[in-house]
Amino acid sequence: MERTSCLSNEEKLTSLNEVMERIMRQTMEAFLFEGIVDVSGKGRERFFAGKTAEGATVRYSCEADDKESFGRVKLVKHSIRREGEPCVDLYRFLEEVVGNSLDGAHVAQFISELLETMAKDHQFKTIQQERVPEEDRHYEALESHMADGHPYHPSYKSRIGFSLADNYAYGPEFNQEVSLQWVAVHERLADVTVSDDASDDEIYLNHLTNEDRRTFNEILIKNGRDAKNYVFIPVHPWQAEHRIPSLFVQQLADKDIVMLDGTQVPYRAQQSIRTLSRRDNEDATYIKLALSITNTSTSRILAHHTTQNAPKISDWLQKIIRNDALLTRMRFQVLREVMGVSFRYAELSPIAYGSAYGTLGAIYRENVSTYLEPQETAWPLNAVSLVQKNGESFIQAAIERHGIEKWSDALIRTVTLPIIHLLYGHGIALESHAQNIILVLEDELPTRIIVKDLHDSVRYVRGKLLHPEWAPALHPEPETHRKFNRYSFLQTESVSEVRDYTYDAFFFICMTEICLTLEKFGLSESAFWRKCVETINDYQKGYPEYKERFEMFDLFSEDGLIEEMTKRRIYGDGELYFRKAQNPLRRAMGVLG
């Protein structure tokens, strides 16, 4: 399945310049929005300063628009100038505007992430297809075409830890076949949690043939071990090569961990990189794997408690859905995480624990085909914002068929209603950015959504749940995990943190990007947010019994907080970086009266 570049040297240089321009532009958009640099100027033109190695001030400028959507800042392409001349040199920009001008503890690391992003995005751009082929317009294939990366993070494709060869082998946009590696872990060092109505044997049958199991058993016998005492855990091939042998030396020597063969089953990487889907079995569960790389703002490990909580959270949400009239009527679903497996890190010494934490485990997630009818198609929600290399929007044909008013009405209502009902009605917030939402369509018109990636993407106050008695008994986050990622938690005592979780992931990131996409089709920002408010108002009129909860989880307030993700990359997690942002829902509510 190898694809090689057929671009000329001139075209490759143009591609590189496009990538460097995007990184500079996206960096400045984040810097301006988060107030990381001092800016002067009125109207569209903004001025800011850089600093040379000798300490001399350099005058930079750009053209920027302040959007109605949370005051997000969007730069005009190719508008960044240095001393009045077009700025095309990313290295100089990073040296003067970032390296010499900011004093954050992680500035050098941030620059490294941006340079890795440049290398990996340029690698892809040299072989990118002109448009998504018709045969690839199904969910699993579309996951591979969502190659633009995060729309806000400047380091949108850093993948720290991957070489370019690794990136080509395992990056979803390259659509290569990936083969799983497997290890056997002694049962006293492994934890397995399975969903109430699932079977671990049936889940394994999705991924291991009888021949695979015989081979694994023979390997264990040769090592003097009995398979009935071991748990099979899938491992990403990069992890198997770069992490497992060095992190678990003692366990491998003691045969508490035994390396097994890879299988011949072909997988494809989804856009999250570490989640794999089978190419030859459209019903097989997806597998989310531990992967010790850093992409955007997060290390992609799998903490022990998240693997063990995943089925519990899925069963809980599924019970809510089955007993909820609105969610049932809207045919809302979650892709349940039906099994979680993990190495038991608590058995390690403190030194080994710190190195190995989160590096060996997996979560098995239901396949989207489980919930699709024959007449339905499914897209990753961020396909709405996908611009193909030929400049054509992925959704252009759908909007031409139905018209922007009808299509946007259907989209906004379809996506928004379940999310706000979970918040208002049940007191549950989901990290519902577009990568975690699957849009289901009929005749290219949005009809419903399916949400995925639940194990660490839920937030609630137990006492404010509609049914607190249904809440699962979860494995708590260990203190070491809190120190590692203080932003990762499920339960809180603050209702505002629950509201802001929806406010930030869903409205600030997900809906704003959709808003800015639909603006290109003639739907103004104001009109978009009015449609959102009308959807929320109609919901509130239909559920007057939740009046107190509308005030508790107030989506129209002035005090909603947005995480400053770029500050976190530059200054670290020593402080919590959040800012208030102008709320387009509040503004639209005022317009509607």
Buried (B, 14 or more C-beta within 10 A) or exposed (E): EEEEEEBEEEEBEEBBBBBBBBBBBBBBBBBBBBEBBEBEEEEEBBEBBBBEEEEEEBEBBBBBEBBBBBBBBBBEEBBBBBEEEEBBBBEBBBBBBBBBBBEBEBBEBBBBBBBBBBBBBBBBBBBBBEBBEEEBBBBBBBBBBBBBBBBBBBBBBBBBBBEBEBBBBBBBBBBBEBEBBBBBBBBEBBBBBBBEEBEBEEBBEBBBEEEBBEBBBEBBEEEEBEBEEBBBBBBBBBBBEBBBEEBBEEBBEEBBBBBBEBBEBBBBBBBBBBBBBBBEBBEBBBBBBBBBBBBBBEBBBBBBBBBBBBBBBBBBBBBBBEEBEBBEEBBBBBBBBBBBBBBBBEEBEEEBBEBBBBBBBBBBBBBBBEBBEEEBBBBBBBBBBBBBEEEBBBBEEBBEEBEBEEBBBBBBBBBBBBBBBBBBBBBBBBBBBBBBBBBBBEEBBBBBBBBBBBBBBBBBBEEBBBEEEBBBEBBEBBEEBEEBBEEBBBBBEEBBBBBBBBBBBBBBBBBBBBBBBBBEBEBEBBBBBBBBBBBBEEBBEEBEEBEEBBEBBBBBBEEBBBBBBBBBBBBEBEEEBBBEBBBBBBBBBEEEE
